[in-house]
Amino acid sequence: MKTVSSQRAARGGLIFVLLALALPTVAAQRLNVLFIGVDDLGNVLGSAGHPVLKTPHLDRLAATGVRFDRAYCQIPLCNPSRASVLTGLRPDATGVFDLDRHFRATVPAAVTLPQLFRSQGWFTARVGKIFHYDVPKGIGTDGLDDPASWSQVVNPKGRDVAEEALITNPTPARPVSAALSWQVADGADTEQTDGLIATEAIRLLERHRGGPFFLGVGFFRPHTPFVAPKRYFDLYPLETVRLPVAPANDRDDIPSAAFAHNNPTPNYGLDELTCRKALQAYYACVAYVDAQVGRVLAALDRLDLARSTIVVLWSDHGYHLGEHGGVWQKRMLFEESARAPLLMRAPAAKGNGRACTRVVEFVDIYPTVAELCGIASPKSLAGCSLVPLLEDPSRPWEGSAVTQILRPGNGAPLMGRSIRTERWRYTEWGEGRLGTELYDHATDPQEFNNLAHSSAAKDVVPGLQSLLKAKASGAVPKSPFNPARL
């Protein structure tokens, strides 16, 4: 494990000092922030109605905070999504669309969320994956971290990395990071990387309980390879695991560009039993991460920090588990990939204990956390504060969300963009030249029936096109209280 070096601290020091001079001071109570990121966690929380998965610790957090049931990432890929969450900027502003580019190459002066808190006197620390890391090869390194954001970093590296040769990979031409790969691991929870992350996070809570602190805790699972101790596999006997069902002709009305370039073959060409084993392994990883989150939350209670700590739990994007005739992982603009878990618990918020069905975006996380702590956000942020929804999750809120993904295309990059309102999802590939999609969530929540070329589209699509263009460009007012309903 590695903590921040003096050289690394110095690199961020000048920016830190300048920000401390330039940004406004805190006007409200100096609350702590526990900022939990989970890698590739789909909408599979038990409290949200998943028929199989058991997530008691995440459910407890939802029961004591606000669960946002319609929260959408800006791009369903790890690095660009995390760049957007942490800068509060859309991918078009960060310039990050792939797994390799650092956001500071485009926006060197951007103030990240933890950097903002650091400039105001908070102790900021990261354990595990908050900014992007390659998995599994980046585990134990700094990955694409941002030195200006943190006072201290800890990079645990567990038994899962040492035992990579034991991973089952039914598509050996693919690296385990991009395959439906898994391992039924021996040993204790605390020997795996995510168990070590929870342990180190608890130590930091103990050392800095006097606050104020901003602690980023980033778990690597359930990202592939799906590795978890055996007891979590045992929770989901293979004979009870079933793949999603879709109409036989589901793909007939979907543009070819809608399917990820790295997964052109349904189910990676694997048989049903192998896919069920992969799904069982994903479930096991979710249960394992749920247990590690539970350890951290229990420490927060034990240290009497819950009443003075904002808890935010998010995943970088949603996750496909075989929907639409064999779609897996991410890089898609369907609901399963664009929508992701978001839980927020603010001390004394009136909405705690309720679910919110309003449409929100992940760029809204930054201004929300800043406002809760009385810190003024940079004016360049793309999102808006969700504090009104934390107080009243059912209040009027005409929100919409833009999610996008870049495809390599045939020699020329191809952008897909999707707008989600409370009723509709509208998607354009190559600005519509390579296909469009329209789904009515009032009647078709699984997005099986593309209405883009139906008679209903002529009344709906023009308004959605205008909203998509305006929202993506930043022309829509940030307050979502009064836009026209779609």
NORUR-V990849 format. One record per residue. RES is the residue in three letters. SS is DSSP state (helix for helix, strand for strand, loop for the rest). PHI is phi in whole degrees, 0 to 359 (* if undefined). BURIAL is # if it has 9 or more other ideal C-beta (glycine too) atoms within 8 Angstrom, else .. Layout:
BEGIN
RES:SS:PHI:BURIAL  RES:SS:PHI:BURIAL
END
This chain:
BEGIN
MET:loop:*:#  LYS:loop:229:.  THR:loop:256:.  VAL:loop:298:#  SER:loop:274:.  SER:helix:295:.  GLN:helix:294:.  ARG:helix:293:#  ALA:helix:297:#  ALA:helix:294:.  ARG:helix:299:.  GLY:helix:270:#  GLY:helix:294:.  LEU:helix:296:.  ILE:helix:299:#  PHE:helix:301:#  VAL:helix:295:.  LEU:helix:298:.  LEU:helix:294:#  ALA:helix:300:#  LEU:helix:279:.  ALA:helix:267:.  LEU:loop:266:#  PRO:loop:293:.  THR:loop:275:.  VAL:loop:288:#  ALA:loop:255:.  ALA:loop:249:.  GLN:loop:303:.  ARG:loop:276:#  LEU:loop:288:#  ASN:strand:279:#  VAL:strand:229:#  LEU:strand:254:#  PHE:strand:247:#  ILE:strand:256:#  GLY:strand:253:#  VAL:strand:237:#  ASP:loop:276:#  ASP:loop:66:#  LEU:loop:274:#  GLY:loop:281:#  ASN:loop:276:#  VAL:loop:235:#  LEU:loop:288:#  GLY:helix:299:#  SER:helix:293:#  ALA:helix:269:#  GLY:loop:103:.  HIS:loop:297:#  PRO:loop:285:.  VAL:loop:239:.  LEU:loop:289:#  LYS:loop:247:.  THR:loop:229:#  PRO:helix:297:#  HIS:helix:282:#  LEU:helix:295:#  ASP:helix:295:#  ARG:helix:294:#  LEU:helix:297:#  ALA:helix:298:#  ALA:helix:287:.  THR:helix:250:.  GLY:loop:226:#  VAL:strand:244:#  ARG:strand:262:#  PHE:strand:272:#  ASP:strand:277:.  ARG:strand:230:#  ALA:strand:251:#  TYR:strand:235:#  CYS:loop:284:#  GLN:loop:275:#  ILE:loop:201:#  PRO:loop:275:#  LEU:loop:206:#  CYS:helix:304:#  ASN:helix:299:#  PRO:helix:294:#  SER:helix:294:#  ARG:helix:295:#  ALA:helix:299:#  SER:helix:291:#  VAL:helix:302:#  LEU:helix:275:#  THR:helix:260:#  GLY:loop:73:#  LEU:loop:244:#  ARG:loop:284:#  PRO:helix:304:#  ASP:helix:298:.  ALA:helix:274:#  THR:helix:284:#  GLY:loop:74:#  VAL:loop:254:#  PHE:loop:232:#  ASP:loop:230:#  LEU:loop:267:.  ASP:loop:245:.  ARG:loop:278:#  HIS:loop:268:.  PHE:helix:299:#  ARG:helix:290:.  ALA:helix:294:.  THR:loop:257:#  VAL:loop:236:#  PRO:loop:298:.  ALA:loop:265:.  ALA:loop:301:#  VAL:loop:256:#  THR:loop:287:#  LEU:helix:299:#  PRO:helix:294:#  GLN:helix:296:#  LEU:helix:300:#  PHE:helix:293:#  ARG:helix:299:#  SER:helix:294:#  GLN:loop:260:#  GLY:loop:102:.  TRP:loop:284:#  PHE:strand:283:#  THR:strand:244:#  ALA:strand:220:#  ARG:strand:234:#  VAL:strand:237:#  GLY:strand:82:#  LYS:loop:265:#  ILE:loop:248:#  PHE:loop:286:#  HIS:loop:284:#  TYR:loop:225:#  ASP:loop:290:#  VAL:loop:239:#  PRO:loop:265:#  LYS:loop:293:.  GLY:loop:272:#  ILE:loop:300:#  GLY:loop:92:#  THR:loop:248:.  ASP:loop:275:.  GLY:loop:55:#  LEU:loop:263:#  ASP:loop:289:#  ASP:loop:236:#  PRO:helix:303:#  ALA:helix:293:#  SER:helix:276:#  TRP:loop:233:#  SER:loop:277:.  GLN:strand:207:#  VAL:strand:229:#  VAL:strand:227:#  ASN:loop:240:#  PRO:loop:295:#  LYS:loop:216:#  GLY:loop:254:#  ARG:helix:298:#  ASP:helix:301:#  VAL:helix:286:#  ALA:helix:295:.  GLU:loop:255:#  GLU:helix:302:#  ALA:helix:296:.  LEU:helix:272:.  ILE:loop:288:#  THR:strand:275:.  ASN:strand:231:#  PRO:loop:287:#  THR:loop:236:#  PRO:loop:298:.  ALA:loop:289:.  ARG:loop:261:#  PRO:loop:295:.  VAL:helix:300:#  SER:helix:292:#  ALA:helix:243:.  ALA:loop:246:#  LEU:loop:279:#  SER:strand:245:#  TRP:strand:203:#  GLN:strand:211:#  VAL:strand:274:.  ALA:strand:273:#  ASP:loop:274:.  GLY:loop:91:.  ALA:loop:274:.  ASP:helix:307:#  THR:helix:285:.  GLU:helix:273:#  GLN:loop:278:#  THR:helix:304:#  ASP:helix:293:#  GLY:helix:294:#  LEU:helix:294:#  ILE:helix:299:#  ALA:helix:299:#  THR:helix:299:#  GLU:helix:292:#  ALA:helix:297:#  ILE:helix:297:#  ARG:helix:299:.  LEU:helix:292:#  LEU:helix:299:#  GLU:helix:294:#  ARG:helix:285:.  HIS:loop:241:#  ARG:loop:297:.  GLY:loop:288:.  GLY:loop:59:#  PRO:loop:281:#  PHE:strand:228:#  PHE:strand:237:#  LEU:strand:249:#  GLY:strand:269:#  VAL:strand:239:#  GLY:strand:245:#  PHE:strand:270:#  PHE:loop:275:#  ARG:loop:272:#  PRO:loop:267:#  HIS:loop:304:#  THR:loop:295:#  PRO:loop:289:#  PHE:strand:282:#  VAL:strand:241:#  ALA:strand:206:#  PRO:strand:301:#  LYS:helix:303:.  ARG:helix:297:.  TYR:helix:280:#  PHE:helix:295:#  ASP:loop:295:.  LEU:loop:293:#  TYR:loop:230:#  PRO:loop:307:.  LEU:helix:303:.  GLU:helix:292:.  THR:helix:264:.  VAL:loop:272:#  ARG:loop:234:.  LEU:loop:281:#  PRO:loop:298:.  VAL:loop:251:.  ALA:loop:224:#  PRO:loop:303:.  ALA:loop:301:.  ASN:loop:260:.  ASP:helix:304:#  ARG:helix:279:.  ASP:helix:297:.  ASP:helix:254:.  ILE:loop:255:#  PRO:loop:301:#  SER:helix:298:.  ALA:helix:295:#  ALA:helix:291:#  PHE:loop:266:#  ALA:loop:299:#  HIS:loop:295:.  ASN:loop:268:.  ASN:loop:216:#  PRO:loop:286:.  THR:loop:256:.  PRO:helix:307:.  ASN:helix:56:#  TYR:helix:56:#  GLY:helix:77:.  LEU:loop:271:#  ASP:loop:284:.  GLU:helix:298:.  LEU:helix:298:.  THR:helix:297:#  CYS:helix:295:#  ARG:helix:293:#  LYS:helix:296:#  ALA:helix:295:#  LEU:helix:294:#  GLN:helix:301:#  ALA:helix:293:#  TYR:helix:297:#  TYR:helix:303:#  ALA:helix:298:#  CYS:helix:293:#  VAL:helix:297:#  ALA:helix:296:#  TYR:helix:294:#  VAL:helix:296:#  ASP:helix:305:#  ALA:helix:295:#  GLN:helix:289:#  VAL:helix:300:#  GLY:helix:300:#  ARG:helix:298:#  VAL:helix:293:#  LEU:helix:294:#  ALA:helix:296:.  ALA:helix:294:#  LEU:helix:300:#  ASP:helix:291:#  ARG:helix:300:.  LEU:loop:272:#  ASP:loop:58:.  LEU:loop:254:#  ALA:helix:298:.  ARG:helix:283:.  SER:helix:237:#  THR:strand:229:#  ILE:strand:280:#  VAL:strand:246:#  VAL:strand:236:#  LEU:strand:238:#  TRP:strand:215:#  SER:strand:247:#  ASP:loop:291:#  HIS:loop:188:#  GLY:loop:282:#  TYR:loop:201:#  HIS:strand:272:#  LEU:strand:232:#  GLY:strand:104:#  GLU:helix:293:#  HIS:helix:52:#  GLY:helix:73:.  GLY:helix:115:#  VAL:strand:269:#  TRP:strand:231:#  GLN:strand:70:#  LYS:loop:229:#  ARG:loop:66:#  MET:loop:239:#  LEU:loop:247:#  PHE:loop:283:#  GLU:helix:301:#  GLU:helix:298:#  SER:helix:268:#  ALA:helix:281:#  ARG:strand:268:#  ALA:loop:216:#  PRO:loop:295:#  LEU:strand:214:#  LEU:strand:239:#  MET:strand:226:#  ARG:strand:232:#  ALA:loop:252:#  PRO:loop:306:#  ALA:loop:70:.  ALA:loop:296:#  LYS:loop:291:.  GLY:loop:273:#  ASN:loop:304:#  GLY:loop:95:.  ARG:strand:238:#  ALA:strand:264:#  CYS:strand:242:#  THR:strand:258:.  ARG:strand:286:#  VAL:strand:281:#  VAL:strand:228:#  GLU:strand:238:#  PHE:loop:289:#  VAL:loop:291:#  ASP:helix:280:#  ILE:helix:297:#  TYR:helix:305:#  PRO:helix:295:#  THR:helix:293:#  VAL:helix:296:#  ALA:helix:298:#  GLU:helix:296:#  LEU:helix:301:#  CYS:loop:257:#  GLY:loop:73:.  ILE:loop:254:#  ALA:loop:287:.  SER:loop:278:#  PRO:loop:302:.  LYS:loop:291:.  SER:loop:281:.  LEU:loop:298:#  ALA:loop:273:#  GLY:loop:262:#  CYS:loop:230:.  SER:loop:290:#  LEU:loop:263:#  VAL:helix:305:#  PRO:helix:302:#  LEU:helix:283:#  LEU:helix:292:#  GLU:helix:276:#  ASP:loop:213:.  PRO:loop:298:#  SER:loop:257:.  ARG:loop:295:#  PRO:loop:304:.  TRP:loop:198:#  GLU:loop:274:#  GLY:loop:278:#  SER:loop:213:#  ALA:strand:223:#  VAL:strand:250:#  THR:strand:235:#  GLN:strand:221:#  ILE:strand:208:#  LEU:strand:257:#  ARG:strand:254:#  PRO:loop:293:.  GLY:loop:66:.  ASN:loop:266:.  GLY:loop:91:.  ALA:loop:232:.  PRO:loop:304:.  LEU:strand:237:#  MET:strand:260:#  GLY:strand:250:#  ARG:strand:228:#  SER:strand:227:#  ILE:strand:244:#  ARG:strand:241:#  THR:loop:249:#  GLU:loop:299:#  ARG:loop:255:.  TRP:strand:244:#  ARG:strand:239:#  TYR:strand:236:#  THR:strand:229:#  GLU:strand:239:#  TRP:strand:250:#  GLY:loop:60:#  GLU:loop:56:.  GLY:loop:97:.  ARG:loop:294:.  LEU:loop:250:#  GLY:loop:123:#  THR:strand:224:#  GLU:strand:222:#  LEU:strand:218:#  TYR:strand:233:#  ASP:strand:261:#  HIS:loop:286:#  ALA:loop:289:.  THR:loop:237:.  ASP:loop:217:#  PRO:loop:294:.  GLN:loop:268:.  GLU:loop:57:#  PHE:loop:269:.  ASN:loop:241:.  ASN:loop:284:#  LEU:loop:264:#  ALA:loop:300:#  HIS:loop:247:.  SER:loop:269:.  SER:loop:294:.  ALA:loop:292:#  ALA:helix:295:#  LYS:helix:296:.  ASP:helix:272:.  VAL:helix:254:#  VAL:helix:298:#  PRO:helix:304:.  GLY:helix:293:#  LEU:helix:292:#  GLN:helix:299:#  SER:helix:295:.  LEU:helix:294:#  LEU:helix:300:#  LYS:helix:295:#  ALA:helix:291:#  LYS:helix:292:#  ALA:helix:295:#  SER:helix:272:.  GLY:loop:87:.  ALA:loop:280:.  VAL:loop:280:#  PRO:loop:304:.  LYS:loop:292:.  SER:loop:287:.  PRO:loop:264:#  PHE:loop:282:.  ASN:loop:231:.  PRO:loop:297:#  ALA:loop:297:.  ARG:loop:288:.  LEU:loop:238:#
END
